[in-house]
Amino acid sequence: MQTPMIDRRDEVTNEYVLWTPMHYVETRLDEQQLYAAWVTHTLRVTGGALRIKLKRVDLVNCDAAFGNIQLFM
C-alpha cells in the first residue's frame, strides 16, 4: 500500500476518511495475477485514539471476468 491521503474530515463527529491506492499480487503455483485497487478507511477518534469504523477495498476493473481471489487483510 502507498501512503494514505485524507479525503475528508469531520471535526464535529471526529471522523476521517482516508484513501490509499495499492497493488495486490496473488501467486498460485506458476501463475501470478496482479490487481490494482484502492482502499478507503473511515476512522473515528474514540477515547483519544483512532479506531477503524469502516474498511472498503475497491478493485479496478472489478466487473471483468476473473477467477476466485484469496485476499487476506
VEXBA-164154 format. One record per atom (N, C-alpha, C, O, CB): atom name; residue in three letters; x, y, z; residue number from 0. Coordinates in nm, 4 decimals, always signed. Glycine has a CB too. Layout:
% VEXBA-164154
+----+-----+----------+----------+----------+-----+
! at !  aa !     east !    north !       up !   i !
+----+-----+----------+----------+----------+-----+
! CA ! ALA !        X !        Y !        Z ! NUM !
...
+----+-----+----------+----------+----------+-----+
***
This chain:
% VEXBA-164154
+----+-----+----------+----------+----------+-----+
! at !  aa !     east !    north !       up !   i !
+----+-----+----------+----------+----------+-----+
!  N ! MET !  +0.0836 !  -0.1178 !  +0.0000 !   0 !
! CA ! MET !  +0.0000 !  +0.0000 !  +0.0000 !   0 !
!  C ! MET !  +0.0878 !  +0.1237 !  +0.0000 !   0 !
!  O ! MET !  +0.1992 !  +0.1237 !  +0.0523 !   0 !
! CB ! MET !  -0.0949 !  +0.0000 !  +0.1205 !   0 !
!  N ! GLN !  +0.0353 !  +0.2276 !  -0.0591 !   1 !
! CA ! GLN !  +0.1058 !  +0.3542 !  -0.0610 !   1 !
!  C ! GLN !  +0.0636 !  +0.4382 !  +0.0585 !   1 !
!  O ! GLN !  -0.0173 !  +0.3946 !  +0.1403 !   1 !
! CB ! GLN !  +0.0796 !  +0.4293 !  -0.1924 !   1 !
!  N ! THR !  +0.1175 !  +0.5567 !  +0.0681 !   2 !
! CA ! THR !  +0.0836 !  +0.6469 !  +0.1781 !   2 !
!  C ! THR !  -0.0619 !  +0.6903 !  +0.1659 !   2 !
!  O ! THR !  -0.1039 !  +0.7340 !  +0.0588 !   2 !
! CB ! THR !  +0.1771 !  +0.7704 !  +0.1792 !   2 !
!  N ! PRO !  -0.1401 !  +0.6791 !  +0.2741 !   3 !
! CA ! PRO !  -0.2808 !  +0.7210 !  +0.2678 !   3 !
!  C ! PRO !  -0.2931 !  +0.8722 !  +0.2493 !   3 !
!  O ! PRO !  -0.2068 !  +0.9490 !  +0.2918 !   3 !
! CB ! PRO !  -0.3551 !  +0.6777 !  +0.3951 !   3 !
!  N ! MET !  -0.4020 !  +0.9127 !  +0.1851 !   4 !
! CA ! MET !  -0.4326 !  +1.0541 !  +0.1667 !   4 !
!  C ! MET !  -0.5666 !  +1.0821 !  +0.2342 !   4 !
!  O ! MET !  -0.6592 !  +1.0014 !  +0.2260 !   4 !
! CB ! MET !  -0.4362 !  +1.0929 !  +0.0143 !   4 !
!  N ! ILE !  -0.5760 !  +1.1950 !  +0.2998 !   5 !
! CA ! ILE !  -0.7015 !  +1.2318 !  +0.3656 !   5 !
!  C ! ILE !  -0.7984 !  +1.2812 !  +0.2590 !   5 !
!  O ! ILE !  -0.7707 !  +1.3770 !  +0.1867 !   5 !
! CB ! ILE !  -0.6787 !  +1.3412 !  +0.4761 !   5 !
!  N ! ASP !  -0.9119 !  +1.2137 !  +0.2510 !   6 !
! CA ! ASP !  -1.0155 !  +1.2508 !  +0.1555 !   6 !
!  C ! ASP !  -1.1058 !  +1.3575 !  +0.2158 !   6 !
!  O ! ASP !  -1.1382 !  +1.4569 !  +0.1509 !   6 !
! CB ! ASP !  -1.0981 !  +1.1274 !  +0.1135 !   6 !
!  N ! ARG !  -1.1457 !  +1.3361 !  +0.3400 !   7 !
! CA ! ARG !  -1.2268 !  +1.4366 !  +0.4109 !   7 !
!  C ! ARG !  -1.2174 !  +1.4124 !  +0.5606 !   7 !
!  O ! ARG !  -1.1808 !  +1.3041 !  +0.6061 !   7 !
! CB ! ARG !  -1.3756 !  +1.4321 !  +0.3643 !   7 !
!  N ! ARG !  -1.2509 !  +1.5147 !  +0.6345 !   8 !
! CA ! ARG !  -1.2541 !  +1.5018 !  +0.7806 !   8 !
!  C ! ARG !  -1.3717 !  +1.5811 !  +0.8346 !   8 !
!  O ! ARG !  -1.4100 !  +1.6847 !  +0.7803 !   8 !
! CB ! ARG !  -1.1207 !  +1.5508 !  +0.8446 !   8 !
!  N ! ASP !  -1.4269 !  +1.5304 !  +0.9411 !   9 !
! CA ! ASP !  -1.5404 !  +1.5946 !  +1.0067 !   9 !
!  C ! ASP !  -1.5032 !  +1.6121 !  +1.1534 !   9 !
!  O ! ASP !  -1.5072 !  +1.5170 !  +1.2314 !   9 !
! CB ! ASP !  -1.6732 !  +1.5103 !  +0.9901 !   9 !
!  N ! GLU !  -1.4676 !  +1.7330 !  +1.1894 !  10 !
! CA ! GLU !  -1.4219 !  +1.7579 !  +1.3253 !  10 !
!  C ! GLU !  -1.5360 !  +1.7550 !  +1.4268 !  10 !
!  O ! GLU !  -1.5115 !  +1.7391 !  +1.5463 !  10 !
! CB ! GLU !  -1.3513 !  +1.8910 !  +1.3318 !  10 !
!  N ! VAL !  -1.6589 !  +1.7700 !  +1.3814 !  11 !
! CA ! VAL !  -1.7736 !  +1.7635 !  +1.4726 !  11 !
!  C ! VAL !  -1.7935 !  +1.6200 !  +1.5222 !  11 !
!  O ! VAL !  -1.8157 !  +1.5981 !  +1.6413 !  11 !
! CB ! VAL !  -1.9024 !  +1.8149 !  +1.4025 !  11 !
!  N ! THR !  -1.7856 !  +1.5221 !  +1.4308 !  12 !
! CA ! THR !  -1.8048 !  +1.3816 !  +1.4691 !  12 !
!  C ! THR !  -1.6721 !  +1.3088 !  +1.4923 !  12 !
!  O ! THR !  -1.6712 !  +1.1906 !  +1.5266 !  12 !
! CB ! THR !  -1.8847 !  +1.3089 !  +1.3614 !  12 !
!  N ! ASN !  -1.5586 !  +1.3804 !  +1.4734 !  13 !
! CA ! ASN !  -1.4247 !  +1.3212 !  +1.4890 !  13 !
!  C ! ASN !  -1.4039 !  +1.2019 !  +1.3961 !  13 !
!  O ! ASN !  -1.3493 !  +1.0995 !  +1.4372 !  13 !
! CB ! ASN !  -1.4027 !  +1.2778 !  +1.6340 !  13 !
!  N ! GLU !  -1.4477 !  +1.2154 !  +1.2703 !  14 !
! CA ! GLU !  -1.4288 !  +1.1094 !  +1.1716 !  14 !
!  C ! GLU !  -1.3389 !  +1.1579 !  +1.0583 !  14 !
!  O ! GLU !  -1.3440 !  +1.2740 !  +1.0176 !  14 !
! CB ! GLU !  -1.5647 !  +1.0621 !  +1.1160 !  14 !
!  N ! TYR !  -1.2568 !  +1.0660 !  +1.0088 !  15 !
! CA ! TYR !  -1.1652 !  +1.0934 !  +0.8990 !  15 !
!  C ! TYR !  -1.1816 !  +0.9837 !  +0.7945 !  15 !
!  O ! TYR !  -1.1957 !  +0.8663 !  +0.8286 !  15 !
! CB ! TYR !  -1.0173 !  +1.1018 !  +0.9490 !  15 !
!  N ! VAL !  -1.1799 !  +1.0221 !  +0.6675 !  16 !
! CA ! VAL !  -1.1874 !  +0.9253 !  +0.5589 !  16 !
!  C ! VAL !  -1.0542 !  +0.9326 !  +0.4834 !  16 !
!  O ! VAL !  -1.0158 !  +1.0382 !  +0.4331 !  16 !
! CB ! VAL !  -1.3109 !  +0.9538 !  +0.4632 !  16 !
!  N ! LEU !  -0.9840 !  +0.8177 !  +0.4764 !  17 !
! CA ! LEU !  -0.8553 !  +0.8087 !  +0.4086 !  17 !
!  C ! LEU !  -0.8692 !  +0.7226 !  +0.2845 !  17 !
!  O ! LEU !  -0.9502 !  +0.6300 !  +0.2811 !  17 !
! CB ! LEU !  -0.7472 !  +0.7514 !  +0.5025 !  17 !
!  N ! TRP !  -0.7899 !  +0.7533 !  +0.1821 !  18 !
! CA ! TRP !  -0.7915 !  +0.6809 !  +0.0552 !  18 !
!  C ! TRP !  -0.6489 !  +0.6380 !  +0.0253 !  18 !
!  O ! TRP !  -0.5571 !  +0.7200 !  +0.0299 !  18 !
! CB ! TRP !  -0.8503 !  +0.7687 !  -0.0614 !  18 !
!  N ! THR !  -0.6293 !  +0.5087 !  -0.0057 !  19 !
! CA ! THR !  -0.4958 !  +0.4549 !  -0.0291 !  19 !
!  C ! THR !  -0.4956 !  +0.3689 !  -0.1555 !  19 !
!  O ! THR !  -0.5672 !  +0.2689 !  -0.1619 !  19 !
! CB ! THR !  -0.4479 !  +0.3725 !  +0.0929 !  19 !
!  N ! PRO !  -0.4153 !  +0.4068 !  -0.2571 !  20 !
! CA ! PRO !  -0.4012 !  +0.3194 !  -0.3739 !  20 !
!  C ! PRO !  -0.3076 !  +0.2030 !  -0.3417 !  20 !
!  O ! PRO !  -0.2176 !  +0.2165 !  -0.2588 !  20 !
! CB ! PRO !  -0.3483 !  +0.3990 !  -0.4957 !  20 !
!  N ! MET !  -0.3289 !  +0.0894 !  -0.4070 !  21 !
! CA ! MET !  -0.2431 !  -0.0262 !  -0.3820 !  21 !
!  C ! MET !  -0.2431 !  -0.1211 !  -0.5006 !  21 !
!  O ! MET !  -0.3305 !  -0.1147 !  -0.5871 !  21 !
! CB ! MET !  -0.2880 !  -0.0999 !  -0.2561 !  21 !
!  N ! HIS !  -0.1438 !  -0.2091 !  -0.5034 !  22 !
! CA ! HIS !  -0.1379 !  -0.3214 !  -0.5970 !  22 !
!  C ! HIS !  -0.1416 !  -0.4488 !  -0.5145 !  22 !
!  O ! HIS !  -0.0787 !  -0.4571 !  -0.4090 !  22 !
! CB ! HIS !  -0.0090 !  -0.3154 !  -0.6879 !  22 !
!  N ! TYR !  -0.2143 !  -0.5466 !  -0.5619 !  23 !
! CA ! TYR !  -0.2238 !  -0.6752 !  -0.4950 !  23 !
!  C ! TYR !  -0.1779 !  -0.7818 !  -0.5928 !  23 !
!  O ! TYR !  -0.2300 !  -0.7910 !  -0.7040 !  23 !
! CB ! TYR !  -0.3689 !  -0.7031 !  -0.4443 !  23 !
!  N ! VAL !  -0.0808 !  -0.8621 !  -0.5522 !  24 !
! CA ! VAL !  -0.0290 !  -0.9691 !  -0.6372 !  24 !
!  C ! VAL !  -0.0624 !  -1.1021 !  -0.5710 !  24 !
!  O ! VAL !  -0.0345 !  -1.1228 !  -0.4529 !  24 !
! CB ! VAL !  +0.1257 !  -0.9546 !  -0.6602 !  24 !
!  N ! GLU !  -0.1224 !  -1.1917 !  -0.6484 !  25 !
! CA ! GLU !  -0.1560 !  -1.3239 !  -0.5985 !  25 !
!  C ! GLU !  -0.0795 !  -1.4273 !  -0.6803 !  25 !
!  O ! GLU !  -0.0797 !  -1.4221 !  -0.8032 !  25 !
! CB ! GLU !  -0.3094 !  -1.3492 !  -0.6051 !  25 !
!  N ! THR !  -0.0151 !  -1.5199 !  -0.6130 !  26 !
! CA ! THR !  +0.0619 !  -1.6245 !  -0.6792 !  26 !
!  C ! THR !  +0.0033 !  -1.7597 !  -0.6442 !  26 !
!  O ! THR !  -0.0165 !  -1.7917 !  -0.5270 !  26 !
! CB ! THR !  +0.2108 !  -1.6176 !  -0.6393 !  26 !
!  N ! ARG !  -0.0242 !  -1.8388 !  -0.7464 !  27 !
! CA ! ARG !  -0.0704 !  -1.9767 !  -0.7297 !  27 !
!  C ! ARG !  +0.0155 !  -2.0642 !  -0.8199 !  27 !
!  O ! ARG !  +0.0058 !  -2.0581 !  -0.9425 !  27 !
! CB ! ARG !  -0.2240 !  -1.9918 !  -0.7640 !  27 !
!  N ! LEU !  +0.0989 !  -2.1450 !  -0.7578 !  28 !
! CA ! LEU !  +0.1935 !  -2.2291 !  -0.8308 !  28 !
!  C ! LEU !  +0.2767 !  -2.1414 !  -0.9246 !  28 !
!  O ! LEU !  +0.3520 !  -2.0561 !  -0.8778 !  28 !
! CB ! LEU !  +0.1189 !  -2.3406 !  -0.9108 !  28 !
!  N ! ASP !  +0.2643 !  -2.1610 !  -1.0556 !  29 !
! CA ! ASP !  +0.3438 !  -2.0833 !  -1.1502 !  29 !
!  C ! ASP !  +0.2672 !  -1.9663 !  -1.2122 !  29 !
!  O ! ASP !  +0.3179 !  -1.9003 !  -1.3028 !  29 !
! CB ! ASP !  +0.3939 !  -2.1734 !  -1.2594 !  29 !
!  N ! GLU !  +0.1471 !  -1.9408 !  -1.1646 !  30 !
! CA ! GLU !  +0.0670 !  -1.8319 !  -1.2201 !  30 !
!  C ! GLU !  +0.0640 !  -1.7140 !  -1.1235 !  30 !
!  O ! GLU !  +0.0598 !  -1.7310 !  -1.0017 !  30 !
! CB ! GLU !  -0.0763 !  -1.8798 !  -1.2508 !  30 !
!  N ! GLN !  +0.0662 !  -1.5946 !  -1.1811 !  31 !
! CA ! GLN !  +0.0644 !  -1.4741 !  -1.1000 !  31 !
!  C ! GLN !  -0.0415 !  -1.3788 !  -1.1534 !  31 !
!  O ! GLN !  -0.0508 !  -1.3566 !  -1.2741 !  31 !
! CB ! GLN !  +0.2033 !  -1.4066 !  -1.0984 !  31 !
!  N ! GLN !  -0.1207 !  -1.3228 !  -1.0636 !  32 !
! CA ! GLN !  -0.2237 !  -1.2264 !  -1.1003 !  32 !
!  C ! GLN !  -0.1922 !  -1.0938 !  -1.0312 !  32 !
!  O ! GLN !  -0.1527 !  -1.0921 !  -0.9146 !  32 !
! CB ! GLN !  -0.3663 !  -1.2781 !  -1.0612 !  32 !
!  N ! LEU !  -0.2097 !  -0.9833 !  -1.1027 !  33 !
! CA ! LEU !  -0.1869 !  -0.8505 !  -1.0486 !  33 !
!  C ! LEU !  -0.3174 !  -0.7720 !  -1.0538 !  33 !
!  O ! LEU !  -0.3823 !  -0.7645 !  -1.1582 !  33 !
! CB ! LEU !  -0.0747 !  -0.7770 !  -1.1265 !  33 !
!  N ! TYR !  -0.3546 !  -0.7147 !  -0.9421 !  34 !
! CA ! TYR !  -0.4766 !  -0.6354 !  -0.9337 !  34 !
!  C ! TYR !  -0.4424 !  -0.4972 !  -0.8799 !  34 !
!  O ! TYR !  -0.3624 !  -0.4838 !  -0.7872 !  34 !
! CB ! TYR !  -0.5826 !  -0.7050 !  -0.8440 !  34 !
!  N ! ALA !  -0.5029 !  -0.3954 !  -0.9380 !  35 !
! CA ! ALA !  -0.4922 !  -0.2597 !  -0.8856 !  35 !
!  C ! ALA !  -0.6184 !  -0.2334 !  -0.8046 !  35 !
!  O ! ALA !  -0.7275 !  -0.2780 !  -0.8401 !  35 !
! CB ! ALA !  -0.4738 !  -0.1533 !  -1.0010 !  35 !
!  N ! ALA !  -0.6014 !  -0.1604 !  -0.6957 !  36 !
! CA ! ALA !  -0.7155 !  -0.1348 !  -0.6075 !  36 !
!  C ! ALA !  -0.6927 !  -0.0057 !  -0.5297 !  36 !
!  O ! ALA !  -0.5831 !  +0.0502 !  -0.5289 !  36 !
! CB ! ALA !  -0.7379 !  -0.2534 !  -0.5102 !  36 !
!  N ! TRP !  -0.7977 !  +0.0393 !  -0.4653 !  37 !
! CA ! TRP !  -0.7826 !  +0.1444 !  -0.3664 !  37 !
!  C ! TRP !  -0.8616 !  +0.1040 !  -0.2439 !  37 !
!  O ! TRP !  -0.9657 !  +0.0389 !  -0.2527 !  37 !
! CB ! TRP !  -0.8298 !  +0.2823 !  -0.4213 !  37 !
!  N ! VAL !  -0.8096 !  +0.1440 !  -0.1303 !  38 !
! CA ! VAL !  -0.8692 !  +0.1088 !  -0.0016 !  38 !
!  C ! VAL !  -0.9167 !  +0.2371 !  +0.0644 !  38 !
!  O ! VAL !  -0.8431 !  +0.3356 !  +0.0704 !  38 !
! CB ! VAL !  -0.7674 !  +0.0322 !  +0.0901 !  38 !
!  N ! THR !  -1.0392 !  +0.2359 !  +0.1135 !  39 !
! CA ! THR !  -1.0941 !  +0.3501 !  +0.1856 !  39 !
!  C ! THR !  -1.1134 !  +0.3098 !  +0.3315 !  39 !
!  O ! THR !  -1.1789 !  +0.2100 !  +0.3613 !  39 !
! CB ! THR !  -1.2288 !  +0.3981 !  +0.1220 !  39 !
!  N ! HIS !  -1.0561 !  +0.3881 !  +0.4209 !  40 !
! CA ! HIS !  -1.0742 !  +0.3668 !  +0.5647 !  40 !
!  C ! HIS !  -1.1506 !  +0.4846 !  +0.6223 !  40 !
!  O ! HIS !  -1.1162 !  +0.6000 !  +0.5966 !  40 !
! CB ! HIS !  -0.9372 !  +0.3489 !  +0.6371 !  40 !
!  N ! THR !  -1.2520 !  +0.4567 !  +0.6987 !  41 !
! CA ! THR !  -1.3191 !  +0.5591 !  +0.7775 !  41 !
!  C ! THR !  -1.2736 !  +0.5392 !  +0.9218 !  41 !
!  O ! THR !  -1.2965 !  +0.4341 !  +0.9817 !  41 !
! CB ! THR !  -1.4771 !  +0.5508 !  +0.7637 !  41 !
!  N ! LEU !  -1.2093 !  +0.6414 !  +0.9757 !  42 !
! CA ! LEU !  -1.1553 !  +0.6343 !  +1.1114 !  42 !
!  C ! LEU !  -1.2335 !  +0.7274 !  +1.2025 !  42 !
!  O ! LEU !  -1.2818 !  +0.8322 !  +1.1594 !  42 !
! CB ! LEU !  -1.0049 !  +0.6705 !  +1.1131 !  42 !
!  N ! ARG !  -1.2457 !  +0.6883 !  +1.3295 !  43 !
! CA ! ARG !  -1.3144 !  +0.7701 !  +1.4298 !  43 !
!  C ! ARG !  -1.2252 !  +0.7798 !  +1.5529 !  43 !
!  O ! ARG !  -1.1621 !  +0.6823 !  +1.5935 !  43 !
! CB ! ARG !  -1.4546 !  +0.7100 !  +1.4668 !  43 !
!  N ! VAL !  -1.2211 !  +0.8985 !  +1.6110 !  44 !
! CA ! VAL !  -1.1466 !  +0.9166 !  +1.7349 !  44 !
!  C ! VAL !  -1.2355 !  +0.8700 !  +1.8496 !  44 !
!  O ! VAL !  -1.3431 !  +0.9252 !  +1.8726 !  44 !
! CB ! VAL !  -1.1020 !  +1.0661 !  +1.7541 !  44 !
!  N ! THR !  -1.1890 !  +0.7672 !  +1.9216 !  45 !
! CA ! THR !  -1.2624 !  +0.7121 !  +2.0355 !  45 !
!  C ! THR !  -1.1652 !  +0.6982 !  +2.1517 !  45 !
!  O ! THR !  -1.0640 !  +0.6290 !  +2.1404 !  45 !
! CB ! THR !  -1.3287 !  +0.5741 !  +2.0002 !  45 !
!  N ! GLY !  -1.1952 !  +0.7629 !  +2.2620 !  46 !
! CA ! GLY !  -1.1081 !  +0.7532 !  +2.3793 !  46 !
!  C ! GLY !  -0.9681 !  +0.8079 !  +2.3532 !  46 !
!  O ! GLY !  -0.8708 !  +0.7611 !  +2.4124 !  46 !
! CB ! GLY !  -1.0983 !  +0.6090 !  +2.4243 !  46 !
!  N ! GLY !  -0.9578 !  +0.9075 !  +2.2643 !  47 !
! CA ! GLY !  -0.8293 !  +0.9676 !  +2.2350 !  47 !
!  C ! GLY !  -0.7446 !  +0.8912 !  +2.1350 !  47 !
!  O ! GLY !  -0.6301 !  +0.9294 !  +2.1108 !  47 !
! CB ! GLY !  -0.7539 !  +0.9825 !  +2.3594 !  47 !
!  N ! ALA !  -0.7977 !  +0.7832 !  +2.0752 !  48 !
! CA ! ALA !  -0.7226 !  +0.7027 !  +1.9778 !  48 !
!  C ! ALA !  -0.8049 !  +0.6868 !  +1.8507 !  48 !
!  O ! ALA !  -0.9279 !  +0.6860 !  +1.8554 !  48 !
! CB ! ALA !  -0.6860 !  +0.5632 !  +2.0368 !  48 !
!  N ! LEU !  -0.7365 !  +0.6742 !  +1.7366 !  49 !
! CA ! LEU !  -0.8046 !  +0.6475 !  +1.6099 !  49 !
!  C ! LEU !  -0.8442 !  +0.5005 !  +1.6021 !  49 !
!  O ! LEU !  -0.7624 !  +0.4125 !  +1.6287 !  49 !
! CB ! LEU !  -0.7146 !  +0.6857 !  +1.4899 !  49 !
!  N ! ARG !  -0.9671 !  +0.4742 !  +1.5665 !  50 !
! CA ! ARG !  -1.0183 !  +0.3374 !  +1.5505 !  50 !
!  C ! ARG !  -1.0817 !  +0.3248 !  +1.4125 !  50 !
!  O ! ARG !  -1.1409 !  +0.4201 !  +1.3618 !  50 !
! CB ! ARG !  -1.1219 !  +0.3018 !  +1.6629 !  50 !
!  N ! ILE !  -1.0694 !  +0.2074 !  +1.3521 !  51 !
! CA ! ILE !  -1.1294 !  +0.1840 !  +1.2205 !  51 !
!  C ! ILE !  -1.2794 !  +0.1620 !  +1.2376 !  51 !
!  O ! ILE !  -1.3223 !  +0.0713 !  +1.3089 !  51 !
! CB ! ILE !  -1.0632 !  +0.0615 !  +1.1494 !  51 !
!  N ! LYS !  -1.3573 !  +0.2453 !  +1.1721 !  52 !
! CA ! LYS !  -1.5029 !  +0.2306 !  +1.1713 !  52 !
!  C ! LYS !  -1.5458 !  +0.1472 !  +1.0503 !  52 !
!  O ! LYS !  -1.6362 !  +0.0643 !  +1.0600 !  52 !
! CB ! LYS !  -1.5723 !  +0.3698 !  +1.1693 !  52 !
!  N ! LEU !  -1.4793 !  +0.1705 !  +0.9351 !  53 !
! CA ! LEU !  -1.5156 !  +0.1016 !  +0.8118 !  53 !
!  C ! LEU !  -1.3918 !  +0.0872 !  +0.7242 !  53 !
!  O ! LEU !  -1.3118 !  +0.1803 !  +0.7147 !  53 !
! CB ! LEU !  -1.6279 !  +0.1776 !  +0.7364 !  53 !
!  N ! LYS !  -1.3750 !  -0.0292 !  +0.6597 !  54 !
! CA ! LYS !  -1.2677 !  -0.0510 !  +0.5628 !  54 !
!  C ! LYS !  -1.3310 !  -0.1086 !  +0.4373 !  54 !
!  O ! LYS !  -1.4092 !  -0.2034 !  +0.4436 !  54 !
! CB ! LYS !  -1.1559 !  -0.1466 !  +0.6196 !  54 !
!  N ! ARG !  -1.2962 !  -0.0499 !  +0.3223 !  55 !
! CA ! ARG !  -1.3535 !  -0.0948 !  +0.1957 !  55 !
!  C ! ARG !  -1.2422 !  -0.1066 !  +0.0921 !  55 !
!  O ! ARG !  -1.1596 !  -0.0163 !  +0.0790 !  55 !
! CB ! ARG !  -1.4648 !  +0.0028 !  +0.1467 !  55 !
!  N ! VAL !  -1.2398 !  -0.2177 !  +0.0184 !  56 !
! CA ! VAL !  -1.1421 !  -0.2407 !  -0.0880 !  56 !
!  C ! VAL !  -1.2166 !  -0.2427 !  -0.2209 !  56 !
!  O ! VAL !  -1.3077 !  -0.3232 !  -0.2401 !  56 !
! CB ! VAL !  -1.0629 !  -0.3745 !  -0.0655 !  56 !
!  N ! ASP !  -1.1780 !  -0.1540 !  -0.3128 !  57 !
! CA ! ASP !  -1.2384 !  -0.1478 !  -0.4457 !  57 !
!  C ! ASP !  -1.1350 !  -0.1915 !  -0.5481 !  57 !
!  O ! ASP !  -1.0304 !  -0.1281 !  -0.5616 !  57 !
! CB ! ASP !  -1.2910 !  -0.0045 !  -0.4774 !  57 !
!  N ! LEU !  -1.1634 !  -0.2999 !  -0.6207 !  58 !
! CA ! LEU !  -1.0748 !  -0.3469 !  -0.7269 !  58 !
!  C ! LEU !  -1.1031 !  -0.2706 !  -0.8548 !  58 !
!  O ! LEU !  -1.2189 !  -0.2499 !  -0.8910 !  58 !
! CB ! LEU !  -1.0915 !  -0.4985 !  -0.7498 !  58 !
!  N ! VAL !  -0.9968 !  -0.2282 !  -0.9239 !  59 !
! CA ! VAL !  -1.0118 !  -0.1627 !  -1.0528 !  59 !
!  C ! VAL !  -1.0506 !  -0.2694 !  -1.1541 !  59 !
!  O ! VAL !  -0.9960 !  -0.3797 !  -1.1517 !  59 !
! CB ! VAL !  -0.8806 !  -0.0880 !  -1.0953 !  59 !
!  N ! ASN !  -1.1437 !  -0.2381 !  -1.2425 !  60 !
! CA ! ASN !  -1.1937 !  -0.3319 !  -1.3428 !  60 !
!  C ! ASN !  -1.2586 !  -0.4533 !  -1.2766 !  60 !
!  O ! ASN !  -1.2417 !  -0.5664 !  -1.3224 !  60 !
! CB ! ASN !  -1.0799 !  -0.3768 !  -1.4354 !  60 !
!  N ! CYS !  -1.3313 !  -0.4295 !  -1.1710 !  61 !
! CA ! CYS !  -1.3912 !  -0.5396 !  -1.0957 !  61 !
!  C ! CYS !  -1.5057 !  -0.6085 !  -1.1704 !  61 !
!  O ! CYS !  -1.5469 !  -0.7179 !  -1.1319 !  61 !
! CB ! CYS !  -1.4415 !  -0.4886 !  -0.9632 !  61 !
!  N ! ASP !  -1.5568 !  -0.5470 !  -1.2751 !  62 !
! CA ! ASP !  -1.6660 !  -0.6106 !  -1.3491 !  62 !
!  C ! ASP !  -1.6158 !  -0.7035 !  -1.4593 !  62 !
!  O ! ASP !  -1.6965 !  -0.7661 !  -1.5281 !  62 !
! CB ! ASP !  -1.7560 !  -0.5046 !  -1.4094 !  62 !
!  N ! ALA !  -1.4844 !  -0.7138 !  -1.4774 !  63 !
! CA ! ALA !  -1.4286 !  -0.8063 !  -1.5756 !  63 !
!  C ! ALA !  -1.4259 !  -0.9477 !  -1.5174 !  63 !
!  O ! ALA !  -1.4281 !  -0.9663 !  -1.3957 !  63 !
! CB ! ALA !  -1.2860 !  -0.7619 !  -1.6183 !  63 !
!  N ! ALA !  -1.4212 !  -1.0460 !  -1.6059 !  64 !
! CA ! ALA !  -1.4184 !  -1.1850 !  -1.5609 !  64 !
!  C ! ALA !  -1.2812 !  -1.2189 !  -1.5032 !  64 !
!  O ! ALA !  -1.1784 !  -1.1866 !  -1.5627 !  64 !
! CB ! ALA !  -1.4531 !  -1.2806 !  -1.6770 !  64 !
!  N ! PHE !  -1.2802 !  -1.2843 !  -1.3870 !  65 !
! CA ! PHE !  -1.1564 !  -1.3317 !  -1.3255 !  65 !
!  C ! PHE !  -1.1905 !  -1.4452 !  -1.2312 !  65 !
!  O ! PHE !  -1.3056 !  -1.4617 !  -1.1909 !  65 !
! CB ! PHE !  -1.0824 !  -1.2170 !  -1.2502 !  65 !
!  N ! GLY !  -1.0879 !  -1.5246 !  -1.1958 !  66 !
! CA ! GLY !  -1.1083 !  -1.6376 !  -1.1048 !  66 !
!  C ! GLY !  -1.1247 !  -1.5918 !  -0.9611 !  66 !
!  O ! GLY !  -1.1261 !  -1.4720 !  -0.9326 !  66 !
! CB ! GLY !  -0.9920 !  -1.7348 !  -1.1145 !  66 !
!  N ! ASN !  -1.1371 !  -1.6872 !  -0.8718 !  67 !
! CA ! ASN !  -1.1507 !  -1.6546 !  -0.7309 !  67 !
!  C ! ASN !  -1.0271 !  -1.5817 !  -0.6799 !  67 !
!  O ! ASN !  -0.9145 !  -1.6129 !  -0.7185 !  67 !
! CB ! ASN !  -1.1751 !  -1.7809 !  -0.6493 !  67 !
!  N ! ILE !  -1.0500 !  -1.4845 !  -0.5926 !  68 !
! CA ! ILE !  -0.9411 !  -1.4097 !  -0.5309 !  68 !
!  C ! ILE !  -0.9346 !  -1.4481 !  -0.3849 !  68 !
!  O ! ILE !  -1.0366 !  -1.4530 !  -0.3161 !  68 !
! CB ! ILE !  -0.9603 !  -1.2561 !  -0.5476 !  68 !
!  N ! GLN !  -0.8141 !  -1.4753 !  -0.3377 !  69 !
! CA ! GLN !  -0.7938 !  -1.5055 !  -0.1966 !  69 !
!  C ! GLN !  -0.7172 !  -1.3901 !  -0.1355 !  69 !
!  O ! GLN !  -0.5941 !  -1.3894 !  -0.1365 !  69 !
! CB ! GLN !  -0.7181 !  -1.6409 !  -0.1765 !  69 !
!  N ! LEU !  -0.7887 !  -1.2929 !  -0.0826 !  70 !
! CA ! LEU !  -0.7279 !  -1.1723 !  -0.0264 !  70 !
!  C ! LEU !  -0.7431 !  -1.1746 !  +0.1245 !  70 !
!  O ! LEU !  -0.8546 !  -1.1757 !  +0.1768 !  70 !
! CB ! LEU !  -0.7920 !  -1.0440 !  -0.0860 !  70 !
!  N ! PHE !  -0.6318 !  -1.1754 !  +0.1933 !  71 !
! CA ! PHE !  -0.6319 !  -1.1758 !  +0.3392 !  71 !
!  C ! PHE !  -0.5743 !  -1.0452 !  +0.3885 !  71 !
!  O ! PHE !  -0.4619 !  -1.0095 !  +0.3534 !  71 !
! CB ! PHE !  -0.5519 !  -1.2956 !  +0.3953 !  71 !
!  N ! MET !  -0.6492 !  -0.9742 !  +0.4687 !  72 !
! CA ! MET !  -0.6000 !  -0.8455 !  +0.5220 !  72 !
!  C ! MET !  -0.6053 !  -0.8484 !  +0.6726 !  72 !
!  O ! MET !  -0.5685 !  -0.7505 !  +0.7375 !  72 !
! CB ! MET !  -0.6831 !  -0.7261 !  +0.4677 !  72 !
+----+-----+----------+----------+----------+-----+
***
